[in-house]
């Protein structure tokens, strides 16, 4: 109702006032109008990018933003460098923007930040005690002809694993499914919409209006819960408000990143708008790769396996031995290690947790354990301390599947309590990143995403959008590393013989392209041993990065990314479905000139378009003048490491 009221022009109230802010490079211009309502528009390079955004906040029945009366404005310019504790895109993030802060009567304000590649705003309130937020208006109108790239769940309870849908924005109607964030809009260039600094507040969803726009909707605050199995609860009663929160606070940033497809893949606005690190000690936070037993069924086999595999001591020690051999810092013990899903203290009868921790320490391998969020919540007072005392390095917490205010606060409580006990966290069954990983860098990764757990439902044509959408807002637990590869028309697999759609070289490329602080090796150690050259490569790809460059981004068709760690470069490409293959030219002019480099590459073999297991490994000498001729098969890939020649 509030959105509808603000969308209808009313009688002119006073004289509208206009305020303009340009980005540091003068290529983005924000125009704010305070008239009957509070609105703004955005131009980029002189072209209208966003025609109109109407914003308001219903705080306890008082609509902040309706007939706004400006008391004063403040402006400032910021030019700083952010150094993330866990840099998944770059180790130094330039943070340059011009800010307009507007104070209004009735105890509220709005802050606008204008970057060379985007715009963000947030509400600020200064009210006594607590306040009930009934709604927050975010109505956006884009130019005619805009296309929408969406992820549309069936409701507010979602695992965030739906495939992307693509349609003209004008055809996204009120009766259609809403979309979770982030969403990507295309009209020549691209605009990525998401949020940052989400705290004590529900996550935002968007609904199409059928008229070249969309509006925000939010889950209401839950009041009463009932049982719903071993890993969730039912919401039996909701409040009429979306949040009850402190009267004096800042609210989440509503952001839009703008640019070419490559610029969207490189941007870091969620991190730039997040709260700074809240931890005084971070040396114990060690991102890295992990060997994981769930996807492959925990069934290693072969001449070196003389025991019955499963969720038992011999199998976990086997995974630790594998991790130790390849310098993998962690293993993940998923569902099956504990006697029941409800008890975080009692392992199953085949598992001695103390001995596993001792053995892992001996081999230099840490252990993550899986728990449902409900079990963590039911044992919140001492589960973190108990597991830390046991020697557990990290928790994989699963099945949250909600982003109402209660659950958003749960994420924060988990991150804070885990950090107190030096526990790392992988949030599974989670909503998109909103900067929590910057404030609490012990949170290494987030899932849901439509990753390899979806088996045949995980296809390159969908995954190609991740660098532009899901992975563009933060780390992503996709769980790559399949050693059994198939083209879609012949696909068929079940655990323990799990397989992926896409070629072997495509799987190799994912370790370079996809960003996370905890990168899984999802497949069986047995298969990794049998494919030593591939395993040596993927375990050598660092999960933290000093620099990221998007060399080519053809949305939904192909992506080529280069990343630098120290003086090594990692370059990889992924290709979608096509006839047989696509050809690409890639210049290596990002390499320092005057030096020779050794390049070890993995590429699709001549028959990879039909036999996805076909790949070739090559070694060659390259320099900054080299232009690579790459051929990637349909659903294929290419991956390389470039290092100084000896």
C-alpha positions in Angstrom: 0.0 0.0 0.0 2.8 2.4 0.9 4.5 1.8 -2.5 1.2 2.4 -4.3 0.6 5.7 -2.5 4.0 7.0 -3.3 3.7 5.9 -6.9 0.6 8.2 -7.5 1.4 11.8 -8.1 -0.2 14.1 -5.5 -0.9 17.8 -5.4 2.3 19.7 -5.4 3.6 20.3 -1.9 5.9 23.3 -1.9 8.7 23.6 -4.4 10.8 20.6 -5.3 14.5 20.9 -4.6 17.1 19.2 -6.7 20.6 18.1 -5.6 23.3 16.7 -7.9 26.3 14.6 -7.2 28.8 13.4 -9.7 31.4 10.6 -9.2 35.1 11.3 -8.8 35.7 10.7 -12.5 32.6 12.7 -13.5 31.1 9.9 -15.5 28.2 9.0 -13.1 25.7 11.7 -12.2 23.1 11.3 -9.5 20.1 13.8 -9.3 18.1 13.7 -6.1 14.7 15.4 -6.0 12.9 16.3 -2.8 9.3 17.1 -3.7 6.1 15.3 -3.0 8.3 12.3 -2.5 12.1 11.5 -2.4 13.4 10.4 -5.8 16.6 10.1 -7.7 17.8 9.3 -11.2 21.2 8.3 -12.5 23.1 9.0 -15.7 26.3 7.3 -16.8 28.5 8.8 -19.5 25.7 11.2 -20.3 23.1 8.5 -20.9 20.2 7.8 -18.6 20.9 4.5 -16.8 18.0 4.7 -14.2 15.1 6.9 -15.0 13.6 7.1 -11.5 14.0 5.6 -8.0 11.4 6.4 -5.4 12.5 5.7 -1.8 10.7 5.9 1.6 10.7 4.2 5.0 7.5 3.5 7.0 8.8 3.8 10.5 6.0 3.1 13.0 3.4 4.6 10.6 5.4 7.7 9.9 6.4 7.7 6.2 9.9 9.0 6.0 10.4 10.3 2.4 6.9 11.5 1.8 6.9 15.3 1.4 10.5 15.4 2.7 11.6 18.7 4.3 15.3 19.2 4.0 17.0 20.6 7.0 20.6 20.5 5.8 23.0 18.7 3.5 26.6 17.6 3.8 29.0 16.6 1.1 32.4 14.9 1.3 34.8 13.0 -1.0 36.5 9.8 0.0 39.6 8.3 -1.6 40.9 5.3 0.4 42.1 1.7 0.0 40.4 -1.2 1.6 42.5 -4.3 2.4 40.2 -7.3 3.0 41.4 -9.9 5.5 40.3 -12.6 2.9 40.8 -11.0 -0.5 38.9 -13.2 -3.0 39.0 -10.6 -5.8 41.8 -8.2 -5.0 44.0 -7.6 -2.0 43.7 -3.8 -2.3 40.3 -2.3 -3.2 40.3 1.3 -4.2 37.3 3.0 -2.6 36.6 6.4 -4.2 33.3 8.1 -4.0 31.5 11.4 -3.5 28.8 11.5 -0.9 25.7 13.6 -0.3 24.1 13.3 3.2 20.7 14.8 3.5 19.1 15.5 6.9 15.3 15.9 7.0 12.8 17.0 9.6 11.2 14.1 11.6 14.6 12.7 12.7 15.9 10.9 9.6 18.3 11.3 6.8 19.5 9.6 3.6 23.1 9.1 2.5 24.0 8.8 -1.2 27.4 7.6 -2.5 28.3 8.0 -6.1 31.2 5.9 -7.5 32.6 5.8 -11.0 30.9 2.5 -11.4 27.7 2.8 -9.4 25.4 4.5 -6.9 24.2 3.5 -3.4 21.8 5.0 -0.8 20.7 4.2 2.7 18.3 5.6 5.3 19.5 6.8 8.7 17.2 7.4 11.6 17.6 9.2 14.9 14.6 8.3 17.0 14.3 7.3 20.6 14.0 3.6 21.7 13.0 1.1 19.1 10.9 1.4 16.0 8.7 -0.9 13.9 9.6 -0.7 10.2 6.4 -1.5 8.4 7.9 -1.3 4.9 10.7 0.2 2.9 10.0 1.6 -0.5 12.5 1.1 -3.4 10.6 1.6 -6.7 12.9 1.6 -9.7 12.1 2.6 -13.3 14.6 1.8 -16.1 14.7 2.8 -19.7 12.4 1.1 -22.3 14.0 -2.0 -23.8 15.8 -3.2 -20.6 16.2 -6.9 -20.2 16.1 -8.6 -16.8 18.2 -11.5 -15.5 16.6 -12.9 -12.4 16.6 -15.7 -9.9 13.0 -16.4 -9.0 12.0 -18.4 -6.0 8.6 -19.7 -5.1 8.5 -17.7 -1.9 10.6 -16.1 0.9 11.7 -19.5 2.0 14.3 -20.5 -0.5 17.6 -22.3 -0.8 18.7 -19.7 -3.4 19.4 -22.5 -6.0 16.9 -21.6 -8.7 18.2 -21.4 -12.2 18.4 -17.9 -13.7 15.5 -16.6 -15.9 15.9 -14.0 -18.6 13.2 -11.8 -20.0 12.3 -8.3 -21.1 11.8 -6.2 -18.0 8.5 -5.0 -19.4 7.3 -8.6 -19.2 8.1 -9.1 -15.5 4.6 -8.5 -14.1 3.2 -8.2 -10.6 1.6 -11.7 -10.9 5.0 -13.3 -11.7 7.4 -14.7 -9.2 9.6 -12.2 -7.3 13.4 -12.3 -7.6 16.0 -12.6 -4.9 19.1 -10.5 -5.1 21.3 -9.9 -7.0 19.4 -9.0 -10.2 21.1 -7.9 -13.4 19.5 -5.4 -15.8 20.8 -5.0 -19.4 20.2 -2.1 -21.7 23.4 -1.7 -23.7 25.5 -1.9 -20.6 24.6 -3.6 -17.3 23.3 -2.6 -13.9 23.7 -5.1 -11.0 21.3 -4.4 -8.1 22.0 -5.8 -4.6 22.4 -4.7 -1.0 25.2 -4.4 1.5 25.6 -4.0 5.3 22.4 -6.1 6.0 22.1 -6.1 9.8 19.1 -6.5 12.1 16.8 -6.2 9.0 15.3 -8.6 6.5 16.8 -9.2 3.1 15.3 -7.4 0.1 13.5 -9.2 -2.7 12.2 -7.5 -5.9 8.9 -7.8 -7.8 8.3 -6.7 -11.4 5.8 -4.0 -12.1 5.1 -4.8 -15.7 6.1 -1.3 -16.7 9.9 -1.3 -17.1 10.5 -1.4 -13.4 10.4 -3.2 -10.1 9.7 -2.6 -6.4 11.1 -4.0 -3.2 9.3 -6.6 -1.0 10.5 -8.1 2.3 9.7 -11.1 4.5 7.9 -10.0 7.7 9.5 -10.6 11.0 8.5 -14.1 12.4 7.0 -14.1 15.9 6.2 -17.8 16.6 7.7 -21.0 15.3 6.7 -24.7 15.2 8.6 -27.9 14.6 9.4 -28.9 11.0 11.7 -31.9 11.0 15.4 -32.1 12.1 16.7 -29.1 10.2 14.2 -26.4 10.1 11.1 -24.8 11.7 7.8 -23.6 10.5 6.8 -19.9 10.9 3.4 -20.1 12.6 2.9 -16.3 13.1 4.4 -13.2 11.5 4.4 -9.6 12.7 2.7 -6.9 10.7 6.2 -5.2 10.4 9.3 -6.3 8.6 11.6 -5.3 11.4 11.6 -4.1 15.0 14.9 -2.4 15.5 16.8 0.4 17.2 15.3 3.9 16.6 18.8 5.3 15.9 20.7 3.4 13.3 21.8 3.2 9.7 19.9 0.9 7.3 21.2 -1.4 4.6 22.8 0.1 1.5 20.7 -0.3 -1.7 23.3 -0.4 -4.5 23.6 -0.5 -8.2 26.8 -1.3 -9.9 27.1 -0.2 -13.6 29.3 -0.9 -16.5 30.1 -3.4 -19.2 29.8 -7.1 -18.5 33.6 -7.2 -17.7 33.3 -4.2 -15.4 30.4 -5.9 -13.5 32.6 -9.0 -13.0 35.4 -6.9 -11.7 33.5 -4.5 -9.3 33.5 -4.8 -5.5 30.7 -2.5 -4.4 29.3 -4.9 -1.8 32.7 -5.0 -0.1 33.2 -1.3 -0.4 29.9 -0.6 1.4 30.3 -3.2 4.1 31.2 -2.5 7.6 35.0 -2.8 8.4 36.4 -5.8 10.1 35.1 -6.1 13.7 37.9 -8.4 14.8 41.1 -7.3 16.5 43.0 -10.5 15.7 42.7 -12.2 12.3 46.0 -14.1 12.0 44.2 -17.3 12.8 41.8 -16.9 9.8 43.3 -19.2 7.1 41.3 -19.5 3.9 42.0 -22.4 1.6 40.9 -25.5 -0.2 39.1 -28.4 1.3 38.6 -32.1 0.4 34.9 -33.0 0.8 33.3 -36.4 1.1 29.5 -35.8 0.6 29.4 -35.3 -3.2 31.4 -38.4 -3.9 29.6 -40.5 -1.3 32.6 -41.0 1.0 33.6 -44.1 -0.9 37.2 -44.1 -1.9 38.3 -47.3 -3.6 41.2 -49.0 -5.3 44.4 -50.9 -4.5 45.3 -48.6 -1.6 41.9 -48.9 0.0 41.8 -52.1 2.1 38.9 -51.1 4.3 35.2 -50.6 4.0 34.6 -47.0 3.0 31.9 -44.8 4.5 31.5 -42.3 7.4 34.2 -44.0 9.5 37.7 -43.6 10.9 39.5 -45.2 8.0 37.7 -43.1 5.4 38.3 -39.8 7.2 41.9 -40.6 7.7 42.2 -41.5 4.0 40.8 -38.1 3.1 43.3 -36.5 5.5 46.1 -38.3 3.9 45.0 -37.2 0.5 44.7 -33.6 1.7 48.1 -33.7 3.3 49.7 -35.1 0.1 48.5 -32.2 -2.0 48.8 -29.4 0.5 45.0 -29.1 1.0 44.6 -27.4 4.4 41.1 -28.8 5.3 38.7 -31.7 5.0 35.0 -31.3 5.5 33.1 -33.9 7.4 29.5 -33.5 6.1 26.2 -35.1 7.2 27.0 -38.6 8.5 29.9 -37.9 10.9 27.5 -37.4 13.9 25.2 -40.0 15.4 22.2 -37.9 14.7 21.6 -34.5 13.0 20.2 -33.2 16.3 23.3 -33.8 18.5 26.5 -31.8 17.8 28.4 -33.6 20.5 28.2 -37.3 19.8 29.9 -38.7 16.7 28.5 -41.9 15.1 29.9 -45.1 16.6 32.4 -45.4 13.7 34.0 -42.1 14.4 36.4 -41.0 17.1 36.5 -37.2 16.8 39.5 -36.8 19.1 41.6 -39.2 17.1 40.6 -37.6 13.8 41.7 -34.2 15.2 45.0 -35.7 16.4 45.6 -37.3 13.1 44.7 -34.2 11.2 47.1 -32.1 13.3 49.8 -34.6 12.7 49.3 -34.3 9.0 48.8 -30.6 8.9 45.1 -30.8 7.9 42.3 -29.0 9.7 38.7 -30.3 10.0 35.4 -28.6 9.3 32.2 -30.4 10.5 28.7 -30.0 9.2 25.7 -29.1 11.3 22.2 -27.9 10.6 21.5 -24.3 11.7 18.7 -25.6 14.0 21.1 -27.8 15.9 23.6 -24.9 16.3 20.8 -22.7 17.5 19.5 -25.3 20.0 23.0 -25.7 21.5 24.2 -22.1 20.9 25.6 -21.5 24.4 28.4 -24.0 24.2 28.6 -25.7 20.8 31.3 -23.4 19.5 33.4 -23.7 22.6 33.0 -27.4 22.6 34.0 -27.9 19.0 36.9 -25.5 19.4 38.1 -27.4 22.4 38.0 -30.6 20.3 40.2 -28.9 17.7 37.6 -28.3 15.0 38.8 -25.5 12.7 35.5 -24.7 11.0 31.7 -25.2 10.8 29.6 -25.8 7.7 26.1 -24.6 8.8 23.3 -25.6 6.6 19.6 -25.2 5.7 18.9 -21.7 6.9 16.8 -21.0 3.7 15.4 -17.7 5.0 16.4 -14.0 5.2 13.8 -12.5 7.5 15.1 -10.3 10.4 15.5 -13.2 12.8 17.6 -15.2 10.4 19.7 -12.2 9.4 20.5 -11.7 13.1 21.3 -15.4 13.4 24.0 -15.1 10.7 25.6 -12.2 12.7 25.4 -14.2 16.0 27.0 -17.2 14.4 29.8 -15.1 12.9 30.5 -13.3 16.2 30.4 -16.4 18.4 32.5 -18.5 16.0 35.1 -15.7 15.9 35.3 -15.7 19.7 36.3 -19.3 19.5 38.5 -19.0 16.4 36.1 -21.1 14.3 35.8 -20.6 10.5 32.4 -20.7 9.0 30.9 -21.8 5.7 27.2 -20.7 5.6 25.3 -23.3 3.5 21.7 -23.0 2.5 22.3 -19.3 2.8 21.2 -16.1 1.1 23.6 -14.0 -1.0 26.6 -12.2 0.6 25.9 -8.7 1.9 29.2 -7.8 3.5 29.1 -10.0 6.6 32.4 -11.6 5.4 34.1 -8.2 5.5 33.0 -7.5 9.1 33.6 -11.1 10.2 36.2 -12.5 7.8 36.0 -15.9 9.5 32.9 -16.3 7.4 34.7 -17.7 4.3 31.9 -18.7 2.0 28.1 -18.8 1.3 25.8 -21.2 -0.5 23.0 -21.4 -1.9 23.9 -21.3 -5.4 23.0 -23.7 -8.2 26.2 -25.6 -7.9 27.3 -29.1 -8.6 25.1 -30.6 -5.8 22.3 -30.1 -8.4 24.1 -32.8 -10.5 22.4 -32.7 -14.0 20.6 -29.5 -13.0 23.9 -27.6 -12.9 24.7 -26.6 -16.5 27.4 -24.2 -17.9 24.8 -22.0 -19.6 23.5 -21.1 -16.1 26.9 -21.1 -14.3 28.3 -18.6 -16.8 26.1 -15.9 -15.2 27.7 -16.4 -11.8 30.7 -14.0 -12.4 28.1 -11.3 -13.4 25.5 -12.1 -10.6 25.9 -14.3 -7.6 29.7 -14.3 -7.5 29.7 -10.6 -8.3 28.5 -9.8 -4.7 30.7 -12.1 -2.7 32.2 -15.5 -2.1 30.4 -18.6 -3.4 30.4 -22.2 -2.4 29.8 -23.9 -5.7 31.8 -27.2 -4.9 33.7 -27.8 -8.2 36.2 -30.4 -9.0 34.4 -33.3 -10.8 36.7 -35.8 -12.5 33.9 -37.5 -14.4 32.7 -35.1 -17.1 29.8 -35.5 -19.5 28.0 -33.6 -22.2 24.3 -33.0 -21.3 22.7 -35.4 -23.8 24.5 -38.4 -22.3 24.5 -37.2 -18.7 23.5 -39.6 -15.9 25.0 -40.1 -12.5 24.3 -40.9 -8.9 26.5 -40.9 -5.8 29.1 -42.4 -5.3 29.7 -42.1 -9.1 28.9 -38.4 -9.3 29.6 -36.6 -12.5 29.2 -33.0 -13.9 28.0 -31.5 -17.1 30.9 -29.7 -18.8 34.3 -30.9 -20.0 37.3 -31.7 -17.8 39.0 -28.4 -18.8 35.8 -26.6 -17.8 36.0 -28.1 -14.3 39.7 -27.0 -14.1 38.7 -23.4 -15.1 36.1 -23.1 -12.3 38.9 -23.1 -9.7 40.3 -19.9 -11.2 37.1 -18.2 -12.1 34.8 -18.8 -9.1 35.6 -16.9 -5.9 35.4 -18.2 -2.4 37.5 -18.3 0.8 36.9 -22.1 1.1 37.2 -23.9 -2.2 36.0 -27.5 -2.2 37.4 -30.4 -4.1 34.2 -32.2 -4.4 35.3 -35.5 -6.0 36.8 -38.7 -4.7 40.5 -38.8 -3.7 40.7 -42.0 -5.7 39.9 -40.1 -8.9 42.2 -37.2 -8.0 45.1 -39.7 -7.5 44.3 -41.1 -11.0 44.4 -37.6 -12.5 47.5 -36.3 -10.8 48.2 -33.6 -13.4 44.7 -32.1 -12.9 44.8 -32.4 -9.1 48.2 -30.7 -8.9 46.8 -27.8 -10.9 43.6 -27.2 -9.0 45.2 -27.6 -5.6 47.8 -25.0 -6.7 45.2 -22.3 -7.5 45.0 -19.9 -4.5 41.7 -18.9 -3.1 42.8 -15.4 -2.3 43.8 -13.1 -5.1 45.8 -9.9 -5.4 44.3 -8.8 -8.7 41.4 -9.8 -10.9 40.9 -8.9 -14.6 37.9 -9.9 -16.7 39.5 -10.4 -20.1 36.3 -11.4 -21.9 32.7 -11.6 -20.7 30.1 -12.5 -23.3 27.0 -12.9 -21.0 25.6 -16.4 -21.0 28.1 -17.5 -23.6 31.7 -17.3 -22.5 33.9 -15.9 -19.8 37.7 -15.5 -19.6 39.3 -14.3 -16.3 42.9 -13.6 -15.2 44.0 -13.5 -11.6 47.3 -12.6 -10.0 48.7 -14.0 -6.8 52.1 -12.6 -6.1 54.1 -12.9 -9.3 52.0 -15.8 -10.7 49.0 -15.4 -13.0 46.1 -17.8 -13.3 44.0 -17.5 -16.5 40.8 -19.5 -17.2 37.8 -19.6 -19.5 34.5 -21.3 -19.5 32.2 -21.7 -22.5 28.5 -22.4 -22.8 26.5 -24.6 -25.1 27.1 -24.1 -28.8 27.5 -26.2 -32.0 30.9 -27.7 -31.3 33.3 -25.0 -30.1 34.2 -21.4 -30.1 37.5 -19.7 -30.9 39.1 -16.9 -28.9 42.1 -14.6 -29.0 43.6 -13.7 -25.6 46.4 -11.1 -25.3 48.8 -11.6 -22.4 49.7 -7.9 -22.3 48.9 -7.8 -18.6 52.2 -9.6 -18.0 55.2 -7.4 -17.1 57.2 -6.8 -20.3 60.8 -7.9 -20.9 60.4 -11.3 -19.3 59.7 -14.8 -20.4 57.2 -17.0 -18.6 56.3 -20.7 -18.5 52.7 -21.4 -19.1 51.1 -24.8 -18.1 47.7 -25.0 -19.6 44.8 -27.5 -19.8 42.5 -27.3 -22.8 39.7 -29.2 -24.4 40.7 -32.1 -26.6 39.5 -32.4 -30.2 36.6 -34.6 -29.2 35.6 -32.8 -26.0 32.4 -31.6 -27.7 31.1 -35.2 -27.6 33.4 -36.9 -25.1 33.8 -34.4 -22.3 36.7 -36.3 -20.6 39.0 -35.4 -23.6 41.6 -32.8 -22.5 45.2 -31.9 -23.2 48.0 -30.5 -21.0 50.6 -28.3 -22.6 53.7 -26.4 -21.5 54.9 -23.3 -23.5 56.8 -20.1 -23.2 55.0 -16.8 -23.3 55.5 -13.1 -22.7 53.6 -9.9 -22.7 53.5 -9.9 -26.5 51.8 -13.3 -26.8 48.3 -13.6 -28.1 46.8 -17.0 -27.4 44.5 -18.8 -29.8 42.1 -20.7 -27.7 39.4 -23.1 -28.7 36.9 -24.1 -26.1 34.4 -26.9 -26.8 30.7 -26.6 -26.1 30.3 -26.6 -22.4 34.1 -26.5 -22.3 36.9 -24.6 -20.8 40.6 -23.7 -20.6 42.9 -23.1 -17.6 46.5 -22.1 -17.1 49.1 -21.0 -14.7 51.7 -18.5 -15.9 54.9 -18.2 -13.8 58.4 -16.9 -14.3 60.6 -19.1 -16.5 63.5 -20.6 -14.6 
